[in-house]
């Protein structure tokens, strides 16, 4: 599941509109819309502000070393 789909799903489950979620997370509405649209470059601290409302955060994840 993509990050954008994850946020949309969590927002729908909590019955929040985009403006409501943006306000609760302390991010701008434009940022939230870009997040839900799958923008490739976003500030990690702001992503974590949104994810934090749902009890999640993004961080380093070890990759399969055989891919390098």
JOCOR-V620832 format. One record per run of one state. SS is the DSSP state (a for helix, b for strand, c for the rest). FROM is the first residue (numbers start at 1). LEN is the number of residues. If there is no record, write none. Layout:
BEGIN
SS&FROM&LEN + SS&FROM&LEN
END
This chain:
BEGIN
c&1&2 + a&3&11 + c&14&4 + a&18&8 + c&26&3 + a&29&8 + c&37&7 + a&44&9 + c&53&12 + a&65&3 + c&68&1
END
